[in-house]
Amino acid sequence: MIFKVLYQPDKTRNPRRETTQSLYLEAATEVEARGLVDDNTDYSIEFIEPLQGKHLEYEQENPDYKLTEFNNK
């Protein structure tokens, strides 16, 4: 399943809507998606949203849509 992760790039600052960023990744569950982001970044996760059907199609039309892949260590 594809997930959209909304995050703040810095855990030390208070979240602001203007600095919220997003990434897309493939994972089996929301818990696995959160673990991938936590293990591979210093991002402060705000929200994880599963994407499917028309919602996924809409997001894929965005020119910024790109699946993020993390190298497993």
N, C-alpha and C positions, 0 to 999 in steps of 0.2 A: 504494500500500500504506500501511496505517496503522502507525505506530511508537509505542511507549511509551518515552519517554525518562526515565530515572531520573537525577536530578541533585542537586547541592548548590548552593544559591543563592549561595554565596560561595567564590571560588577561593582566598582567602587563609587559610581555616581548614581544619583537618583534617576529613575526612569523618566523619560520625557517622550511624549508622542512624536515630537519632531525628529528624534534620533532613533526611533524604532526601525529596525531593518528586518529583512526576512530571508530565509533560505528554504530550499526544497530538498527533501531527502526521502529515500526509499527505506522502509523498515517494516518488520512484521507487525509491530505494535507501537502504541504511543510511548510506552515505557522504554522500549528499545530505542526509539527515536531520541527521547530525552537522554538516555545513556550515551548514545553516540555523540551528541552535541556536548554534553558535560565532560566526556572523556577526551575530546579532541579540541576543545576551545575554552576560552575564558569568558564566554558570553553569559549574560544573565537572561535566561529564558522567560519570556512573558506569557506565551501561549503556544500550544501545539494544536494544529487543526488538521484532521484527516481530510484528504481531497479525493473525491470520486465523482464519476458521472459528469454531468454538465459543469459542475464547479471546477473539476480538474481540467476539463476542456477549456474553460474560460481562462484559468490561470496559465495554461500552456500557450495561449495566444499572446501573452505578455512577452515583449522582447527580452525582459530580464529573467524569464523562466529558464532555470538551469538546475539540474539535479546536482547536489553537492555529494561528493564521495570522499570518505575519510579512509586513509590508509591504515589498515589494522597493523598494530605493532607486534 
